Amino acid sequence: MTTTLINIFTVAPENLDRLVTLLRQGTEAWISKVPGFVSSTLHIARDNRRVVIYGQWRSADDIAAMRQHPEMPAYFERVKAISQMDAIICDAASTVAAA
């Protein structure tokens, strides 16, 4: 079973592209290389004010280790400078697929 990390970012529309680029670069450059990382999907809300990252990890401990990574403080400061973030760690309760 994987653990899901959902990050919801609220951003001014004029900072949307900057935030998306920052999140994409951080994920590709180092987050995806942290042990326990499975996958990540970036979503942009149609209102251009929210960005959601749906990340799959092997465990909550792997998420905690990622948050302690040496790159995190500088990365998080850049993200915080242009957005507000809410993070939720979840375990899947149910999955339904098309028949």
Residue pairs with C-beta under 8 A, 6 or more apart in sequence:
1 91
1 92
2 38
2 56
2 57
2 58
2 92
3 56
3 57
3 58
3 59
3 60
3 62
3 63
3 89
3 90
3 91
4 54
4 55
4 56
4 57
4 89
4 90
4 91
4 92
5 53
5 55
5 56
5 57
5 63
5 87
5 88
5 89
5 90
6 52
6 53
6 54
6 55
6 87
6 88
6 89
6 90
7 52
7 53
7 55
7 85
7 86
7 87
7 88
8 50
8 51
8 52
8 85
8 86
8 87
8 88
9 19
9 23
9 50
9 51
9 52
9 53
9 79
9 83
9 84
9 85
10 49
10 50
10 83
10 84
10 85
11 19
11 49
11 50
11 51
11 82
11 83
11 84
12 49
12 82
13 48
13 49
15 82
15 83
16 44
16 48
16 49
16 51
18 82
19 51
19 79
19 82
19 83
20 42
20 44
20 51
22 75
22 78
22 79
22 82
23 42
23 51
23 53
23 79
24 42
26 71
26 75
26 79
27 40
27 42
27 53
29 71
30 69
30 71
30 75
31 37
31 40
31 55
31 66
31 69
32 40
34 62
34 65
34 66
34 69
35 62
35 65
36 57
36 58
36 59
36 61
36 62
36 63
36 65
36 66
37 55
37 57
37 62
37 66
38 55
38 56
38 57
38 58
39 55
39 56
40 53
40 54
40 55
40 56
41 53
41 54
41 55
42 51
42 52
42 53
43 51
43 52
43 53
43 54
44 50
44 51
45 51
45 52
51 83
57 63
57 66
60 89
63 89
66 72
79 85
